[in-house]
Amino acid sequence: MHADVIVLGAGIVGVCTAIHLQDRGLKVVLVDRRGPGEETSFGNAGLIERSAVVPYGFPQDLHTVLHYARNHSSSLRYQPAALPAMTPWLLRYWRESRPNRLAKAAADMLPLIERSVAEHDELIARAGVQHLVRDAGWLEAYRTPSLFAEESTKAVKLAAQHGLKMQILTAEQLRALEPAVGEGFVGAFHWLDPKTVSDPGALVAGYAALFVREGGRLVKGDALTLIREGLSWKVQCAEGVISAPRAVVALGPWSTELTEKYGYHVPLLGKRGYHMHYRMGTTPLVIPVVDLEEGYVLTPMRGGLRLTTGVELAAKNAAPNPAQLDQSEHKAREVFDFGPRTDMQPWMGRRPCTPDMRPLMGPAPRHEGLWFAFGHNHHGLTLGPVCGRLVAQMMMGETPLADPLPYSPARFA
């Protein structure tokens, strides 16, 4: 089978890239070993984070670093045996998180964040998946009065600077707005611009169905079989060998398993996270709540109430560790009334993170026709549609919606 482009990976970024390339008249084949949206795109908290205008940086104050170093936080846990191999990445992440560099990263990512909801809206309408998306925003809740007061000043400034809609709620106002929230929070910020998704995997599957309806091919195959023969890239699939002059690597945390075969040693770290579903309590939660101090998110989903954990640093093939999920659940039950677990076991996935908090989007420096579209850190679901458009624009030689230089794979060459 011959195509104009092979897109490797049917997560949110790969699916959206395939759609935007197809919109430009190209014959596109989308390849994955599983169904669309069944890996990292499936397991997130379901937030389209228009308000996430500052990347998640490494803490710069000693008090917070020491707090995490004790390895008792539900926001961040680590497996000590994994740290030596991760130290170079963590040191670079720490340097890139210094105030001036973090501000530059935020500026580089802003054009993508600003368009995130609008780009989703377009695909939501085309795919007919409006029933999966809500406009109620999300709640950023705090337990400590002093921290809430300090962050309130920052939030007001941030909202004004970026034209974001945000309301500061007292504890009483929070419980009036969201009766499912019990005692324990001193207040919250209600960010109104973001949207929430009741089934992220189904959203990606809906976008993939749009791609197929409009003429695209979605096939099962092993992306790691990609080879270069003459002027073509070829990959082995269930339907046989597929060849195309261009191939896009959009494999999320698995991308480096392929790129390293071609000599690209990208510093991509898979930050692990878990989720579990629960039966709703007597008063169902309506608006997602992020417990900022404990690091978990509670989101009402089609499958029940989903609790998504913060970050776990562990070796790639390390066995799942239930400690973080158990601790987050304990903390959540201090504030929320909800039922027992409904999943047989926790879901675990990896967020593909770069130390400079920018994705890799652009041509591979040394291989003609090979393109990268991965490393979207904590915002893959948020940025999938806008980044798919940007990659397609670059591949077609169009004027890009944002300066692509900050995302160039050449920065790690």
Disulfide bonds with the S-S distance in Angstrom:
none
